[in-house]
Amino acid sequence: MDYDLWRMYGFRQMQVIQVPFLSNPETQCAPYAAALLSRARREILQATLVIAGNEYMQPGEVIYIESANQLYYVESVSHNFSFGGSFTTNLSLKYG
């Protein structure tokens, strides 16, 4: 056990996942575990992005960030507008 990591990040009790319908470790459990890890990874990588005003952006769209070579899902969209001034769109993103 790595106690340094425990002190830095804290302890988290393991959760037991009951899946009585899965029996074969190679063909059923491994893909299910990979899907669970992919779903958990979605919660790790999040971002906010401010772009030039775009009234057509909406939640559920997919955004490609070229500098990071990653796809993100748009969670929420908000706009900032000042008359005679600037128009920006704020995107809240989750890893896809």
C-alpha positions as CSV (number, residue, x, y, z in Angstrom):
1,M,0.0,0.0,0.0
2,D,1.3,3.4,-0.9
3,Y,0.7,5.6,2.1
4,D,2.2,8.7,0.5
5,L,-0.5,8.7,-2.1
6,W,-3.1,8.0,0.6
7,R,-2.0,11.1,2.5
8,M,-1.9,13.2,-0.7
9,Y,-5.2,12.2,-2.2
10,G,-7.1,10.7,0.7
11,F,-8.7,7.3,1.3
12,R,-11.7,6.2,-0.6
13,Q,-13.6,3.0,0.3
14,M,-13.9,0.6,-2.6
15,Q,-17.4,0.0,-4.0
16,V,-18.6,-3.4,-4.8
17,I,-20.4,-3.8,-8.1
18,Q,-22.9,-6.6,-8.2
19,V,-23.3,-8.0,-11.7
20,P,-24.9,-11.5,-11.4
21,F,-25.6,-11.7,-15.1
22,L,-21.9,-11.7,-16.0
23,S,-20.0,-15.0,-15.7
24,N,-17.1,-15.1,-18.2
25,P,-14.1,-12.9,-17.1
26,E,-12.6,-12.6,-20.6
27,T,-15.6,-12.0,-22.8
28,Q,-18.1,-10.4,-20.4
29,C,-16.4,-8.9,-17.3
30,A,-13.4,-7.3,-19.0
31,P,-15.5,-5.2,-21.5
32,Y,-17.9,-4.3,-18.7
33,A,-14.9,-3.1,-16.5
34,A,-13.5,-1.1,-19.5
35,A,-16.9,0.6,-20.0
36,L,-17.0,1.5,-16.2
37,L,-13.5,2.9,-16.4
38,S,-14.4,4.9,-19.5
39,R,-17.4,6.3,-17.7
40,A,-15.3,7.2,-14.6
41,R,-12.7,8.9,-16.8
42,R,-15.4,11.2,-18.2
43,E,-15.8,12.7,-14.7
44,I,-12.0,13.3,-14.3
45,L,-11.3,15.5,-17.3
46,Q,-13.5,18.6,-17.4
47,A,-12.9,22.0,-18.9
48,T,-14.4,25.4,-19.4
49,L,-13.8,27.3,-22.7
50,V,-14.6,30.8,-23.7
51,I,-15.0,31.4,-27.4
52,A,-16.2,34.2,-29.7
53,G,-20.0,34.5,-29.5
54,N,-21.8,31.6,-31.2
55,E,-25.5,31.5,-30.6
56,Y,-25.8,28.1,-32.3
57,M,-23.8,26.2,-29.6
58,Q,-25.9,23.9,-27.5
59,P,-25.5,21.2,-24.9
60,G,-24.7,17.7,-26.2
61,E,-22.5,18.8,-29.0
62,V,-19.0,17.4,-29.4
63,I,-16.0,19.8,-29.4
64,Y,-12.5,18.8,-30.6
65,I,-9.7,20.5,-28.8
66,E,-6.8,20.3,-31.3
67,S,-4.0,21.3,-28.9
68,A,-5.0,18.5,-26.5
69,N,-6.1,16.1,-29.2
70,Q,-9.2,15.3,-27.2
71,L,-13.0,15.3,-27.7
72,Y,-15.3,16.9,-25.2
73,Y,-19.0,17.0,-24.8
74,V,-20.6,20.3,-24.2
75,E,-22.4,20.1,-20.8
76,S,-23.7,23.7,-20.6
77,V,-23.6,26.9,-22.6
78,S,-23.9,30.5,-21.4
79,H,-23.5,33.8,-23.3
80,N,-22.1,37.2,-22.3
81,F,-23.2,40.1,-24.3
82,S,-22.8,43.8,-23.9
83,F,-24.6,46.2,-26.3
84,G,-22.0,47.8,-28.6
85,G,-19.3,45.7,-27.0
86,S,-18.2,42.1,-26.9
87,F,-20.1,38.8,-27.3
88,T,-18.6,35.6,-25.9
89,T,-19.9,32.1,-25.4
90,N,-18.8,30.1,-22.3
91,L,-18.8,26.3,-22.6
92,S,-18.6,23.8,-19.8
93,L,-17.1,20.6,-21.2
94,K,-16.7,17.0,-20.1
95,Y,-14.3,14.5,-21.6
96,G,-15.8,12.3,-24.3
